Amino acid sequence: MWRNLFHKFRFKISFSLLSLLILLIVFQNCSGQFEKKDFLGSGINSSEQSENSPSGEQPRPQTEPDPAQPKIEDLSLPYEELNTLISTFEKTFSQNFNSHSNSSSYSLNMFEQDFETQETSIMWQTIDPQRVKFINENSEKFLRIEIPRNQAGTQTTGTQFQIDIPNTNEAVLNYSIRLPNSFAPDLKGGKVLGLVGGTSNPSKPHHGVTGGNGADGFNGFSVRTNWWRTSGEARFVSYIYHPESTRAPYGQEFFWQKADDSFINVEDLQGQWRNISIYVKMNTPGMKDGKVKIWVEGVKVLDVDMFFRYDNSFNIETFFFSLFSGGPQDDLSFASETDTHIDIDNIEIFQKF
């Protein structure tokens, strides 16, 4: 009798343990799926083909980092690596807009004073004084770039201009940026500032490669900051035209992520000034030893090896102030339902000679 009871009891224990184990496995799998969905969101797979648009810019950005994008494993203190890097560079440009006094539209004279150039025939025609304002806010002076509602593209939102800088193989662009707390929650995406070289348009020297023209290793490159709203989040990325782009002929997005894999989102730049630093190093012709690094408030959020060129026909040649709402020109899916703006200050360029 005792032996029969023992076998029955042992069977019940085994069955209970097996049931518990099955429940744990199911729970773990479900938990992992929700965690992955919350982190990555839903949307287009990074391998999905982009669609062509009449303007040459991609109408639909990738929504997740490319699996080949390296993880950030930087344990240095904020600004430690950046300050060490620029300590060997020469500052070639600096503008904090403190030379002006009263708030006003941004005039041609102010532009020439701030950016030390008389070569305005091409650049000034893209600057609409109604969308570029000088602001003096409690003695804090900066530029405000306005993005009107129900508009998209460079002709009707923001502004674009280019300033030639000394040709070099290494440069750091620093700038401060602030988004309003009310920054349009429906604004799909847009571009900010960057560095470019070469030309894909002979009528615009040092224009760089943009607009879906495709970088082929001989015609140039561009490295700009973008934001893209996907799956309810607006994430900041580096938008880079290079010959190995996985989204050719368009540029490729490289997502800004910290060491804990968290993304840099629009919300991180709302309501307060944030310092952005962009380091670009051209590759030795034919070798993949170029670099792009990004820091936000001195914390590294991107570090990728880059192949830009096959020869020495172009370098880092131009500062590109490219700030507008949109990808495709006049694609109103990129338009905001409300007026908004982006504030820019403390532009600095460091170069290594």
MOVENNOR-V307526 format. One record per run of one state. SS is the DSSP state (alpha for helix, beta for strand, coil for the rest). FROM is the first residue (numbers start at 1). LEN is the number of residues. Records with the same first field share a line. If there is no record, write none. Layout:
SS = FROM-LEN ; FROM-LEN
This chain:
coil = 1-1 ; 41-39 ; 87-3 ; 96-8 ; 106-2 ; 116-8 ; 127-5 ; 138-2 ; 148-11 ; 169-1 ; 180-9 ; 200-8 ; 209-11 ; 231-2 ; 242-10 ; 256-1 ; 258-5 ; 264-1 ; 271-3 ; 282-8 ; 297-2 ; 307-9 ; 326-6 ; 335-5 ; 353-1
alpha = 2-39 ; 80-7 ; 108-8 ; 124-3 ; 266-4 ; 332-3
beta = 90-6 ; 104-2 ; 132-6 ; 140-8 ; 159-10 ; 170-10 ; 189-11 ; 208-1 ; 220-11 ; 233-9 ; 252-4 ; 257-1 ; 263-1 ; 265-1 ; 270-1 ; 274-8 ; 290-7 ; 299-8 ; 316-10 ; 340-13
